[in-house]
């Protein structure tokens, strides 16, 4: 019986009997490969892409952060000049960097919290709704989720439009004690939301939460479906109210789901780009930059300063890597890889 | 209030909340589509006009004929489709090979590879853009769609492998063993046994890659400098002109860009969740 254990799919360690060889002519090369090498051969294209187009560029990014790289270097007419810490000094000494960092962090904190709260609430709601109603709401959520980031920006830019936007129209309907028009204005109409940083980021938060909550809701719903109903029955028998049941049963059991969802949301919201690009009409308003927008603006707006852009990207990447480590640990802990 | 009445009231409130969530999620999308069909005097107004009372196709006609930045929207749709489909074909083939390797074999360096996969899919695209821009320009692929495809393959591959690996692992090994015992070679086993069974997963992964490449703004924005090479997300920016915003046209364009994504999305969303949250969700 020992022989049967050596039969493994796609690469048994037993030498193939000779009579198999004549069944097909196209397999001579595969057959020639030693078994241990098969997975490595399969990995070659993927490894080349990951090493050549992700890891090497990351290394290049680190190098470029210490160089002066302009138009001449892009064209290849002059080699990049080594400037030491100059790029970092210039970036860290610039007010825009600090306002971009503040915008990035504050935005991520607010957007992640709101997305998680709204998403969880909707997930719990979906779990309690009847089958048909639940499907109806999920389909609605799919629309928000599926809209491309650029179109999301377009939609909310129109909704926040100063003259024709629905947001100003809706705020006008509210009584003054709840939403008084800005100083010196008879009504909300004409309020240019997207021209100053607080208004711009309000719109961005609304946009990103709107597009991001469906993923959280559907994930939480999947997690809720995995909790055995006996637990809830037992809680009800013991006289536990809905809020207490949610805190003592649902939340602890969904903790791993929330850990992953939180980290993913942080990573996504830290590098939000397309929506901000549309809402602020391209990298124009420097006070409204976040880190990705600042890096791209420095690198590509003439005069091109790719080295400075790289230095900003390095800062952003380091922050994201720290968050990613938490995500990887969480996944490795949960999953038998 | 009797318990029965209370229960009924609770149910009504729950359903009402469901309707509110539906409206919150779907209204902005509806607004985009309906604005694309409105006449200009119904768009540029401080009134709230939920339905276009005079349906017009002028905006759709305009973006498809006159277009923006000297080209019809068709050209940009075509460019987007070339990039997205190119990414799908190259990326899926690579992803399938890698996924088979990690799901079917135990080898040295496997867990390192898995951790690297997880890490690289979180790298900021805007950071990668700067060195990739240099590389693409240096090898002479700047302004060419193929250069864009290469970058999108790189950006979508890690998640593609990660997602596809669960599909490969889900195919029972015994099926391949049976084929192997019956004398099938590795290649035959792969094409005749594994491939058909993994095909649904391959479709899901392909749709994910398609959407990512289709939606990309930042790479297309800086790698393509001539308007003939713009993709939809870049072209849409040109409706926000100096003379004011043509909301009708831009909403028509956004609707056209959103349609294929919504269609694919409805097919694939379940897999997206399981791929991202991995073992965290058991259900």
Interface residues (C-beta under 8 A of the other chain):
Chain A: X7 X8 X9 X10 X11 X12 X20 X23 X24 X26 X27 X30 X31 X36 X38 X39 X40 X42 X43 X44 X45 X46 X47 X49 X50 X53 X54 X55 X56 X57 X58 X60 X61 X64 X69 X73 X74 X75 X76 X122 X125 X126 X128 X129 X130 X133 X134 X136 X137 X139 X140 X141 X142 X143 X144 X145 X146 X147 X148 X149 X150 X151 X154 X155 X156 X158 X159 X161 X163 X164 X166 X168 X169 X189 X210 X213 X214 X215 X218 X219 X222 X223 X224 X225 X226 X256 X257 X259 X260 X261 X264 X267 X270 X271 X273 X274 X277 X278 X281 X282 X292 X295 X296 X299 X300 X306 X309 X310 X313 X314 X316 X317 X320 X321 X323 X324 X327 X328 X330 X331 X332 X334 X335 X336 X337
Chain B: X14 X15 X17 X18 X21 X22 X23 X24 X25 X26 X28 X29 X31 X32 X35 X43 X44 X45 X46 X47 X48 X93 X94 X95 X97 X98 X100 X101 X102 X104 X105 X107 X110 X111 X113 X114 X115 X116 X117 X118 X119 X120 X122 X123 X124 X125 X126 X127 X128 X129 X130 X131 X132 X133 X134 X135 X137 X138 X150 X151 X153 X154 X157 X158 X161 X173 X175 X176 X177 X179 X180 X181 X183 X184 X185 X186 X187 X188 X189 X190 X194 X211 X214 X215 X217 X218 X222 X232 X233 X236 X237 X240 X245 X247 X250 X251 X254 X257 X258 X261 X262 X265 X266 X269 X272 X273 X274 X276 X277 X278 X279 X280 X281 X282 X283
